[in-house]
Amino acid sequence: MNLSGIDQVVLLLYMAVVLGLGFYFSRRNVSTEEYFLGGRRFSGWVIGLSLVGTSISSITFIAYPGDAYKTSWLRFLPNLLLPVAVLVAAWVFLPHFRKGNATSAYEFLERRYGPSIRVYGALAFILAQLVRISTILYLLALLIQEVVGLDPVTAIWAAGVFVAFYTVIGGIDAVIWTDVMQTIVLLLGGILCLYVIVDLVPGGLASIWERAISDDKLSFAELRGGELVPVGWGFSLSEKTATMMLLLGLTNWLTEYSSNQNTVQRFCAASSLQQARRGLLVCVLGSLPIWAFYMFLGTSLYVLFQYYPTEISAQILDGSRKAEQIMPYFIINYLPKGLLGLVIAAALAAAMSSLDSSINSVTTVSVTDIYKRHLAPGRQDRHYLVVAWTLAVVVSLCMVFGALLIMRAETKTLQDTATILVSLFGGGLLGLYLYGFLAKSGDSRAVWLGIAATMSFTAWSVLAKYEVLPPALRLPFDLYYTGLVGNVLMFSVIALAARMLPRKPAAATPEASA
């Protein structure tokens, strides 16, 4: 497909503004404090909108409408526990991260457990983020390929270089302010899509609402045998229930706000503890309505194609095509000229707001937690700033080459591999942080036992999934709950080991010497 002239102008204008922000903020980057944290001067509303932009990504723009189109609102259910996680983060997590002008989420791990645990947390984050940004870049390149007509390799390089350029030169200032702009563009793009759908559906919004209710498209239900079946509310490790989905949501959001550098770096960049808490409030008030809006957008697409069915829309419903294809299909075939360019810009914004944050955060962790702490301590700040620029380029190249590898892999293998790697190296981090926040006992020995137990459990889960183990040793529960069980296991093993292991002398512990 080739874009019309007006769509090209809209898209190029958006890209020019993003690059302009990168150049503008590059003049400020004269120290690592500025490059990583923007001088710690951001207000709460800026931090909050930036958190929204980082969290919504391509999943909100593509996957949420696709899931609501094909099934119901079950995927939205975990998000309802975000306010609870934010309350815990604001009053339990934030004071720890704001202590001592911290830059990284993993400095707390050294203060609490020792330097080896800090390195583990940093490496787990770096590996998980490299897998994540490679996957997002690959998905972004697919959209660019379909819209602009570039071949896949060129699309990956073009998108990767563009995002890397403004992120490398602009630092956290460019990341945060482009995230704010991209959040606004993303929401505007979704509103325009809904406007077009409402205009096309006979009876407008009232018809969409009535048909959605009559077909159970607004319920918390799971698709089984081609029919929507409401999920139960009991506790179960063998099947999906509404209660378990809420617990999973609480686990995921607590992990996001306790051990994810993308989020913690925003906490540290706020001008004060009060502004950081205000940012969390803005994030909740912004994220939940946007997620709900994009779920409703998928429901509206379902009603639209009930009135005007097409071969592709029917194939997505019967499973012969992926649900995530419904939004790109609608955008390309139903939006008028001018709006198409803006909505494509919104789709690009959804991906770029995640990519730029991760590139900057991985660079920050690499310099702060590994290079400056262990490989080259005591150098002048200018040296670390040059290393940060260099590592940002290296991370960007890893992202591009990772996306190129993904392009040559089977989709199922990609999804499984990404899930396995993130679970294996990132599993149990919530349990690790929660124990550190809530308890005084335990040191690196107890934590390493917890890490070993959690990684062994995850490896067992993976082997059981692929039926490598005999039936008697396979999982007695849905693999969906591996992360939840892993965090409980991490917390429990650390607590048990802390009670059983002999105490170290007080002067040898990080807490005692602080």
VENKACOR-V709306 format. One line per field, one symbol per residue. burial: b if it has 16 or more other ideal C-beta (glycine too) atoms within 10 Angstrom, else e. A space follows every 10 residues. Layout:
burial=???
This chain:
burial=eebeeebeeb beebeeebbe bbeebbebbe ebebbbbbeb ebebebbbbb bbbbbbbbbb bbbbbbbbbb bbbbbbbbbb bbbebbebbb ebbbebbbee ebbbbbbbbb bbbbeebbbb bbbbbbbbbb bbbbbbbbbb bbbbbebbeb ebeebbbbbb ebbbbbbbbb bbbbbbbbbb bbbebbbebb ebbbebbbee beeeeebbbe bbeeebbbbb bbbeeeebee beeeeeeeeb bbebbbbbbb bbbbbbbbbb bbbbbbbbbb beeebbbbbb bbbbebbbeb bbbbbbbbbb bbbbbbeeee ebbeebbeee bebbbbbbbb bbebbeeebb bbbbbbbbbb bbbbbbbbbb bbbbbbbbbb bbbeeeeeee eeebbebbee bbbebbebbb ebbbebbeee eeebeeebbb ebbbbbbbbb bbbbbbeeee ebbbbbbbbb bebbbebbeb bbebbeeeee eeeebeeeee bbbbbbbbbb bebbbebbee eeeeeeeebb eeee
